[in-house]
Amino acid sequence: SFCNALQSALLKDETLDFVGYSISHPLVAHPTIYIRTKGRRDAWRALLDAAEVLTKELNRIQKTFREALKG
């Protein structure tokens, strides 16, 4: 799921102490994301940076997939 991908990207950030998420019910699409920093970084900035990393990675995957379909 998207939350797993986002958590994975956040866990690569060494300035973070804890990253997790919970979904209260599988039919409700409102996850709660938990980010605890080591004090050197804003959690919101870390979340935005992780989303940017995911966007770049997904764009790369999409490009590779499209090139494979052409070939």
CORTA-V67060 format. One record per residue. N is the residue number from 1. RES is the residue in one letter. SS is DSSP state (A for helix, B for strand, O for the rest). PSI is psi in whole degrees, -180 to 180 (none if undefined). D_LAST is the distance of its C-alpha to the last C-alpha in whole Angstrom. Layout:
BEGIN
n & res & ss & psi & d_last
N & RES & SS & PSI & D_LAST
N & RES & SS & PSI & D_LAST
END
This chain:
BEGIN
n & res & ss & psi & d_last
1 & S & O & 170 & 29
2 & F & A & -39 & 29
3 & C & A & -38 & 33
4 & N & A & -44 & 31
5 & A & A & -42 & 29
6 & L & A & -43 & 31
7 & Q & A & -42 & 34
8 & S & A & -43 & 31
9 & A & A & -41 & 31
10 & L & A & -36 & 35
11 & L & A & -18 & 36
12 & K & O & -12 & 34
13 & D & O & 112 & 36
14 & E & O & -9 & 39
15 & T & O & -1 & 42
16 & L & B & 144 & 42
17 & D & B & -37 & 44
18 & F & B & 140 & 43
19 & V & B & 132 & 40
20 & G & B & 173 & 40
21 & Y & B & 160 & 40
22 & S & B & 149 & 41
23 & I & O & 117 & 40
24 & S & O & -32 & 44
25 & H & O & 137 & 42
26 & P & O & -20 & 39
27 & L & O & -5 & 39
28 & V & O & 121 & 40
29 & A & O & 57 & 38
30 & H & O & 78 & 40
31 & P & O & 154 & 39
32 & T & B & 125 & 42
33 & I & B & 131 & 40
34 & Y & B & 126 & 43
35 & I & B & 123 & 42
36 & R & B & 124 & 45
37 & T & B & 168 & 45
38 & K & O & 13 & 47
39 & G & O & -6 & 49
40 & R & O & -3 & 47
41 & R & O & 150 & 44
42 & D & O & 132 & 44
43 & A & A & -39 & 42
44 & W & A & -42 & 41
45 & R & A & -40 & 39
46 & A & A & -41 & 38
47 & L & A & -45 & 36
48 & L & A & -41 & 35
49 & D & A & -40 & 33
50 & A & A & -39 & 32
51 & A & A & -37 & 30
52 & E & A & -41 & 29
53 & V & A & -44 & 27
54 & L & A & -41 & 26
55 & T & A & -45 & 25
56 & K & A & -42 & 23
57 & E & A & -42 & 21
58 & L & A & -37 & 20
59 & N & A & -40 & 19
60 & R & A & -43 & 17
61 & I & A & -43 & 16
62 & Q & A & -43 & 14
63 & K & A & -45 & 13
64 & T & A & -42 & 11
65 & F & A & -46 & 10
66 & R & A & -39 & 9
67 & E & A & -37 & 6
68 & A & A & -35 & 5
69 & L & A & -32 & 6
70 & K & A & -35 & 4
71 & G & O & none & 0
END
